[in-house]
Amino acid sequence: MNKHTHFITGKWLAGEGHDIQSVDPAKKEIIWQAKSASQEQVDAAVKAARLAFVAWSSLTLTNDWFMSKNLPNYSGKINKHLL
């Protein structure tokens, strides 16, 4: 089971809600499972997103370009963390 599946306030956290899973419809095999976020975790994520919105919305096009060019580096780290 994936343990740390929620990125909230700059940290990877384990869900504190109910179990969720994804099933391959052809093979009927579970391919992914984790815990959903609790209401408190959702509230914290929404609060963090609202606080971050002002800073992120003021980024220039150059910052956006830099972030998009470097996203593959970050996503690789994210994917390795989730496995």
C-alpha positions in Angstrom: 0.0 0.0 0.0 1.3 3.5 -0.8 1.8 5.2 2.5 2.6 8.9 1.7 0.2 9.9 -1.0 -0.9 13.4 -0.1 1.3 16.5 -0.6 0.1 19.0 2.0 2.0 22.1 3.1 5.2 20.9 1.5 5.2 17.5 3.0 4.2 14.0 1.9 1.7 12.6 4.3 -0.2 9.3 4.7 -3.9 9.5 4.3 -6.0 9.3 7.5 -9.3 8.5 5.8 -10.8 5.3 4.4 -9.0 2.8 2.1 -9.2 3.4 -1.6 -7.9 1.3 -4.5 -7.7 1.1 -8.3 -8.5 -2.2 -10.0 -7.3 -3.2 -13.5 -10.7 -3.9 -15.1 -9.2 -6.5 -17.5 -7.3 -8.5 -15.0 -9.4 -7.7 -11.9 -6.2 -7.1 -10.0 -5.6 -4.3 -7.5 -2.9 -2.1 -9.1 -2.9 0.7 -6.5 -4.2 1.2 -3.0 -3.8 3.9 -0.3 -5.9 5.8 2.3 -7.9 8.8 1.4 -7.4 12.1 3.1 -9.3 12.9 6.2 -11.6 15.9 6.4 -8.9 17.7 8.5 -6.2 16.9 5.8 -8.5 18.2 3.1 -9.1 21.4 5.1 -5.3 21.8 5.6 -4.7 21.3 1.9 -7.3 23.9 0.9 -6.0 26.4 3.4 -2.4 25.9 2.1 -3.5 26.2 -1.5 -5.3 29.5 -0.8 -2.3 30.9 1.0 0.0 29.8 -1.9 -2.3 31.2 -4.6 -1.2 34.8 -4.1 2.5 34.0 -4.5 1.9 31.6 -7.4 -0.4 33.9 -9.3 2.1 36.7 -9.2 4.9 34.6 -10.9 6.1 36.0 -14.2 6.1 34.1 -17.5 9.8 33.5 -17.0 9.1 31.8 -13.7 6.3 29.7 -15.2 8.7 28.6 -18.0 11.4 27.7 -15.5 9.0 25.7 -13.5 7.6 23.8 -16.5 11.1 23.0 -17.8 12.1 21.6 -14.4 8.9 19.7 -13.7 10.3 16.4 -15.0 13.0 16.6 -12.4 10.5 17.0 -9.6 8.0 14.5 -10.9 10.7 11.8 -11.1 11.5 12.5 -7.4 7.8 12.5 -6.6 7.2 9.2 -8.4 10.1 7.5 -6.7 8.8 8.7 -3.3 5.4 7.2 -4.0 6.6 3.7 -5.0 
